């Protein structure tokens, strides 16, 4: 269970950091270190960790404050306090505030205690994963209810209003008015179908029913096909889509329709979250084993806290600008599941107000 888990060790004592680093490395974990509370918070904000081993006494801010700061925004990461002998009461209080356990430094040095240390890590990680899963399930239920009551209800309300208006023979509607109402109905129906398809697609993939039809795929042709579809939306916002692909781009081993689905999602998002007159750039590069596709936009960007939630269930941003843009919040999660099923990776980089870059890799065809 501990193998390949990532851990952040926070302690102002260099010997203690080295000792803990050696201890977790023997358990197959990947370790990073920090000497101060400020360094710990910076590492937590910029990197993904499964576990934090946190000293209570730090030279700048104490471990309790570090714990509180993290727990205000992150309920998924496991945090275990590493204490001195006189800190036990404080550690117990910290557990009440969200820590997953504590261990005495002196106990770690005692003979035969390393097995107990491993057991503590495993139990604490399992407990935190269980709490996170329950919290995520509650959020899923709330978001699904919100989708049904708001995201689906809104286009239905438009359809109902437009239909009643068209059927009311007493209203003096011009041909242009009728065409506008019919277009509203068509757009709302398309929105409903897209949202339902996305939710059904997610449930099938999440249940393990993702069957890939792998063939040798010309990625340049797939990019051209998807861009030709998305350009209609981009032109309506006076945006330009620039495609820079090398002429000798090798083929990939992939399911062509699923790759089109991922590209469509990423390009569609780039258009949605880029203001009028912006630019979207699609590039690709190959190494010996994979081809990496990158989509860069000049859009609104993603705040750091929202960036951490991407590729999760209903992982939409929280800003006012984002809330005005319709979507289920499942598209990026579906894209992640598809790419990883191919043996590739997908990731994002962004600076708020300066645009975003989404990239994914696919294995080259042998």
N, C-alpha and C positions, 0 to 999 in steps of 0.2 A: 504493500500500500504506500510506503514511503518513497520507493524508488522513483526517481525523476521528479519528485516534488521540489518546488523552489522555496527557499527559506531565506529570510532577511534576519541577520543577527545584529542586534543593537546593544552595544555595551561600550563604555568608555575605556575599559581595560583591554589593552592589546593582547595580553596573555589569555584572558578569558575568551576574547573573540577567536583567537587561533585555536583554543581548545574546543570550543563549540563547533567551529568550522570543521575541524578534523572529525569530531564526533558525528556530525550529520553527514559528512562525506562518506564515512564508513557505512552509513545506512542507505547510500545511493542517492542522497539528496544533493541538489545544486544550491550553493550558498553564496550570498552576498553579505557585505557587512556595512555597518554605520557606527560612528563614534558618538554622535549627538542626536538629540531628538529632532532637530531641524533636518539633519541628513536623513534620518529615518523617514520623516514625512515626505521629503523630496523623492526618495527612492520609491516609496509606496505610490506616490502620484504618477511617477513616470515608468514604472515597471510592474509586471504582474507577479505576485507572490501567492503561494498557497498557505504559508505560515510565517509568522514573525515571532522570534524569540527576543523578548523585550526586557531589558534591565530596568529596574524601578528608579535607580538613582543615576541621573545623567547630568552633564555639566551645564546644560542650558535650560531645558525644560524637563520636568520629571516624566517618568514612564506613564503615570496615570493620565497626564494631559495628552500625551501622544495617543494613548488608548482612546480617550474621549474623542479626540479629533478624528481618528480613523473611524470609530463606530458611528459618528454622526453621518457618515457618507457610505460606509462599507460594512455590510452585515455578513459578507461571505468569507472574508479572510479569517483564518484561525490565528489567535494571538495567545501566546503562553508567556507568562512573566517569569523571569529568572531573578531570584531574590537572594539577598544575604540573610543570615540567620535572624536578624532583628526585624525583618520586613514582612513577616508572615501575616500579621494582622492587616497590614496595608494591602498585601496580595489578595487576601480573602475579600476585602472590600472591593478590590479591582474586579474580581470575578463577578461580583454583584453588578458591576457596571459594564460587563460585556466581555471580560477576558475568559478564555476557554480553559484556563488552568494555571498552575504555578509550580515551580520546582526550585528547591534550595540549591545554591551553588555548591555548598559543602557536600550535599548528598550526591552530586554528580561525580565528585572525586572519590567517594567511598567505593570499596571493592564490591563488584556485583551489581552496581546500580545502573549500569548502562542498559541492561534489559528493561529495567523499570522506566528509564528515560524513553526508550523506544515505545514501550507500551503506552506511556502518557501521550506521546505524539500521535500514535495511531488512534487512541480513543478520542483525543481532542479533535483531530481532523474529522473523524467519523461523526462526532456529535455536531460540529459546525456544518458539515455537509448536509446532515439531516435537517438542522434548523434552516439552512439556506434553501433546501429543496421545499420545505413546507412554506416558507415565506414566498418563494417563487411561485408555488402552486396558488397561493392566495392572490398574488399579483396577477397571475394568468386568469383566474376566475374574474377578478375585478376588471381587467382589461377586456376580456371577452364580453363581459356584460356591457362595458362601455362601447365596444364595437357594435354590439347588437342594438343598443338603445340610441346610439348617436351616429356612428359612421354608416350603419345601414339604414337607420331611420331617416337621415337627412335626404339621401337621394329618393327614397320612397315618398317622402313628403313633397319633393319637387314633382315627381311623376303624378302624384294625386292632384296637386294644385294645377299643373299644366293640363291634365286630362279633363278636370272639371271645367276649366276655362274654355277648352276647345269644344266641349259638349254643350255649353251654354249658348243656345242659338240667339239669345237676346243681346249678346255682346257684339258690338260692331268691330269684328277683327278683320284686319287687312290680310292679304296673302302673305305679306312679310311677317306680320305678327304670328300667324299660324305656323309659318316655317320656323320661326324662333322658338315657339313652344314645342314643336315637334323635335327640334334639335336638343332642347333641354331634356326632353324625355329620353331621347337616344343616348345622350351623354350620361344621364343618371343610370340608365340600364347598364351601359358599359362599365360604369363605376361599380355597380352592385356585382356584376359578373366577375370583374377583376378581383374585388375584395373576397368574394366567396371562393373563387378559384385558388387564390393565394392561401386562404385558410385551409381549404381541403388539401392542397398540395403539401402544406406544412404537416398536417396531421398524418398523411400517408407516409411522408419521409420520416417523421418522428417515430412512427410505428415500425419502421424498418422495411417499408415497401418501395425502396428506391432501386429500381432495376435499370442499370446502365447498359445501353447498347453501344459497346465500344467499337469504334472503327478508326481508320486513319483519317484525320480531319485536317483540312486546309484552313488554318486559323485566319489567314488573311481574307479568305472568301467569307467566312462567318462574320468577321468584323465589318466587311463591306455591306453585307446583307442587313445587319442590325443597324448600322449607322444610317443606311438609306431609309429605314423606318423611323428612326428617332429624329432625323433631320427635319421632318415636318413639324414636330413639336418645337424643336430649337428655333426654326425660322419664325414661328409665331411669336417668339420672344426676342427676335432679332439677335439670336446667338449664332456663333459659328462653331462647327465641329471640325477640328483639324486632325487628320489621321496620318501618323508618321510610322509606317511599318517598313522594316528592311525588305528588300526585294527577294532575298533568299531565306525568308522565314521558314524553318522546317515544320513539317506537320506534327500534330499532337495525337496521342491515343486517347480518344474521348468520345462521349455521347454528344453528337452535334447539336441535337435539340436542347439538351441541358446546358451546353455552353452558350448557346444563343440566349437561353433564359437568364443566365448570370449576366451576360453582357447587356442585355436589355434592361435588367434591373439597375445595374450600375450607371448606365448612360441615362436612363430615365430619371434616376435620382439626381444626377449631375445637372440635368436640365431643370428639374423642379427647384433645386436649391441654389441655382445660379440666377442672379438678377438679369433683367433685360440688357442686351448688348454684351453679355459676357462671352467667355470662350471656354470650350471643352477640348481637351487634347487626348487622343488615344495613341499610345505607343506600345511597342513590344520589343523584347530582346530575348535572345536564346543563349543558354549555356550548354554544357555537355549533356545535361540530363533533363532540363526543364525549359519551358518558355514562359516568360513573365509578361503579363499584359497589365498596363498601367493607364488609368483614366484620371486626368487632372482637370479640375475646374477652377474658375475664379469666383466661386460662390460665397455664401455667408460663413462657411467654415463651421467647425464643431468645437464647442467648449471641452476642456480636458475631462470633466466629469462625465459628459455625454459620450466622449470618445471611448471611455472605459466600458460603456454599456452596449456598444455596437456589437452586432452579430450575436445578440442574445434575444430571447423571446420578447417581443414587443419592445425592442430596444430603440425606440424613437427618441429624438432629442426633447428637451424640456422647455426650450426658449419660446418666446411669443411668436417669432417668425416661423418656427418649425410647426407649432400647433395649428397654424393657418393652412398648412399643406396637408392634403388628405393622404392617408395611408394606413395600412394595418400594423406596420412595425414588424412584419414577418419577412419582408423581402430579403434583407441582408442575412438573416438566419438561414433561410432556404438556400441562398447563394453559398454560404459557408458549408452547409451540409453537402451540397452538390460538389463543390471543389474538393473538399476533404475526402469524399467518396471516390474521387478520381486519383487520390494520392497527392493532391496539391495543397497549397496554402492560400489563404486570403487575409489581407490586412489593410489597415487604413492609417493615414497620417493627415493631420489637419492643424491649422492655426485659426482660431476664431477671427472672422472678418477677412481672412486672406485666402479662402478656398480650401479644397480638400483633394487628397490623392488616394484612390483606391487601387490596389494591386492584387492580382492573383496569379498563381503559377499552375501549370499543367505539365505532366510528363511528356517528353518527346516520344514520338512513335519510333519504335525500334526497327 
